[in-house]
């Protein structure tokens, strides 16, 4: 099994919490859309959009950190091919930081 196959099959313990956080952000975003459609104040809308953005950013940060801690860290000690694949995977995910 390659590192990418292993990573694709791996389920993180944090995924349910991240999904819950994103569902909450999704509901919050729907509320923001409703605010816009009801012509509410721009400052209030901007504040709510900032909260949604922050929630998504935190979910992304948690996902990436968990990936580094549980998927990449363990493969560093493997053979040279695994190290190269791990480095490539790290470079790929680092784009999203």
VORO-285745 format. One record per residue (C-alpha): residue number from 1; residue in three letters; chain; x, y, z. Coordinates in nm, 2 decimals, padded with zeros to 4 digits, always signed. Each point is the difference from the previous one (the first is absolute). Layout:
N
+-----+---------+--------+--------+--------+--------+
: num : residuo : cadena :      x :      y :      z :
+-----+---------+--------+--------+--------+--------+
: NUM :     ALA :      A :      X :      Y :      Z :
...
+-----+---------+--------+--------+--------+--------+
This chain:
97
+-----+---------+--------+--------+--------+--------+
: num : residuo : cadena :      x :      y :      z :
+-----+---------+--------+--------+--------+--------+
:   1 :     UNK :      A : +00.00 : +00.00 : +00.00 :
:   2 :     UNK :      A : +00.14 : +00.34 : -00.09 :
:   3 :     UNK :      A : +00.00 : +00.30 : +00.24 :
:   4 :     UNK :      A : -00.27 : +00.17 : -00.20 :
:   5 :     UNK :      A : -00.22 : -00.31 : +00.03 :
:   6 :     UNK :      A : +00.07 : -00.03 : +00.37 :
:   7 :     UNK :      A : -00.09 : +00.36 : +00.05 :
:   8 :     UNK :      A : -00.31 : -00.02 : -00.20 :
:   9 :     UNK :      A : -00.13 : -00.29 : +00.21 :
:  10 :     UNK :      A : +00.10 : +00.15 : +00.33 :
:  11 :     UNK :      A : -00.28 : +00.14 : +00.21 :
:  12 :     UNK :      A : +00.10 : +00.27 : +00.25 :
:  13 :     UNK :      A : -00.15 : +00.01 : +00.34 :
:  14 :     UNK :      A : -00.05 : +00.38 : -00.05 :
:  15 :     UNK :      A : -00.21 : -00.03 : -00.31 :
:  16 :     UNK :      A : -00.34 : -00.02 : +00.18 :
:  17 :     UNK :      A : +00.08 : +00.31 : +00.20 :
:  18 :     UNK :      A : +00.12 : +00.18 : -00.32 :
:  19 :     UNK :      A : -00.32 : -00.11 : -00.18 :
:  20 :     UNK :      A : -00.21 : +00.13 : +00.28 :
:  21 :     UNK :      A : +00.18 : +00.34 : +00.00 :
:  22 :     UNK :      A : -00.04 : +00.03 : -00.38 :
:  23 :     UNK :      A : -00.37 : -00.09 : +00.02 :
:  24 :     UNK :      A : -00.04 : +00.28 : +00.26 :
:  25 :     UNK :      A : +00.19 : +00.24 : -00.23 :
:  26 :     UNK :      A : -00.23 : -00.11 : -00.29 :
:  27 :     UNK :      A : -00.31 : +00.09 : +00.21 :
:  28 :     UNK :      A : +00.16 : +00.33 : +00.10 :
:  29 :     UNK :      A : +00.08 : +00.08 : -00.37 :
:  30 :     UNK :      A : -00.37 : -00.08 : -00.09 :
:  31 :     UNK :      A : -00.10 : +00.26 : +00.26 :
:  32 :     UNK :      A : +00.24 : +00.25 : -00.15 :
:  33 :     UNK :      A : -00.15 : -00.05 : -00.34 :
:  34 :     UNK :      A : -00.34 : +00.06 : +00.15 :
:  35 :     UNK :      A : +00.13 : +00.32 : +00.16 :
:  36 :     UNK :      A : +00.12 : +00.12 : -00.34 :
:  37 :     UNK :      A : -00.33 : -00.09 : -00.17 :
:  38 :     UNK :      A : -00.19 : +00.20 : +00.28 :
:  39 :     UNK :      A : +00.23 : +00.30 : -00.06 :
:  40 :     UNK :      A : +00.14 : +00.01 : +00.35 :
:  41 :     UNK :      A : +00.29 : +00.22 : +00.10 :
:  42 :     UNK :      A : +00.33 : -00.05 : -00.18 :
:  43 :     UNK :      A : +00.20 : +00.02 : +00.32 :
:  44 :     UNK :      A : -00.21 : -00.27 : +00.16 :
:  45 :     UNK :      A : +00.03 : -00.22 : -00.31 :
:  46 :     UNK :      A : +00.38 : +00.06 : -00.02 :
:  47 :     UNK :      A : +00.03 : -00.10 : +00.37 :
:  48 :     UNK :      A : -00.19 : -00.32 : -00.06 :
:  49 :     UNK :      A : +00.20 : -00.08 : -00.32 :
:  50 :     UNK :      A : +00.32 : +00.05 : +00.21 :
:  51 :     UNK :      A : -00.13 : -00.26 : +00.25 :
:  52 :     UNK :      A : -00.08 : -00.25 : -00.28 :
:  53 :     UNK :      A : +00.34 : +00.06 : -00.15 :
:  54 :     UNK :      A : +00.17 : -00.05 : +00.34 :
:  55 :     UNK :      A : -00.19 : -00.33 : +00.06 :
:  56 :     UNK :      A : +00.10 : -00.14 : -00.34 :
:  57 :     UNK :      A : +00.36 : +00.11 : +00.05 :
:  58 :     UNK :      A : +00.02 : -00.17 : +00.34 :
:  59 :     UNK :      A : -00.16 : -00.32 : -00.14 :
:  60 :     UNK :      A : +00.26 : +00.00 : -00.28 :
:  61 :     UNK :      A : +00.28 : +00.06 : +00.24 :
:  62 :     UNK :      A : -00.11 : -00.29 : +00.22 :
:  63 :     UNK :      A : -00.03 : -00.23 : -00.30 :
:  64 :     UNK :      A : +00.35 : +00.09 : -00.13 :
:  65 :     UNK :      A : +00.16 : -00.03 : +00.34 :
:  66 :     UNK :      A : -00.16 : -00.34 : +00.06 :
:  67 :     UNK :      A : +00.12 : -00.12 : -00.34 :
:  68 :     UNK :      A : +00.35 : +00.11 : +00.08 :
:  69 :     UNK :      A : -00.01 : -00.15 : +00.35 :
:  70 :     UNK :      A : -00.16 : -00.34 : -00.09 :
:  71 :     UNK :      A : +00.08 : -00.06 : -00.37 :
:  72 :     UNK :      A : +00.33 : +00.16 : -00.08 :
:  73 :     UNK :      A : +00.19 : -00.02 : +00.33 :
:  74 :     UNK :      A : -00.01 : -00.38 : +00.01 :
:  75 :     UNK :      A : +00.13 : -00.05 : -00.35 :
:  76 :     UNK :      A : +00.31 : +00.21 : +00.05 :
:  77 :     UNK :      A : +00.18 : -00.30 : +00.15 :
:  78 :     UNK :      A : -00.09 : -00.23 : -00.29 :
:  79 :     UNK :      A : +00.23 : -00.07 : -00.30 :
:  80 :     UNK :      A : +00.12 : +00.26 : -00.25 :
:  81 :     UNK :      A : -00.30 : -00.05 : -00.24 :
:  82 :     UNK :      A : -00.24 : +00.06 : +00.29 :
:  83 :     UNK :      A : +00.19 : +00.31 : +00.11 :
:  84 :     UNK :      A : -00.02 : +00.14 : -00.35 :
:  85 :     UNK :      A : -00.37 : -00.07 : -00.02 :
:  86 :     UNK :      A : -00.05 : +00.16 : +00.34 :
:  87 :     UNK :      A : +00.19 : +00.31 : -00.10 :
:  88 :     UNK :      A : -00.21 : +00.03 : -00.31 :
:  89 :     UNK :      A : -00.32 : -00.04 : +00.20 :
:  90 :     UNK :      A : +00.12 : +00.26 : +00.25 :
:  91 :     UNK :      A : +00.08 : +00.25 : -00.28 :
:  92 :     UNK :      A : -00.35 : -00.06 : -00.15 :
:  93 :     UNK :      A : -00.18 : +00.06 : +00.32 :
:  94 :     UNK :      A : +00.22 : +00.29 : +00.10 :
:  95 :     UNK :      A : -00.15 : +00.20 : -00.29 :
:  96 :     UNK :      A : -00.32 : +00.02 : +00.19 :
:  97 :     UNK :      A : +00.15 : +00.15 : +00.32 :
+-----+---------+--------+--------+--------+--------+
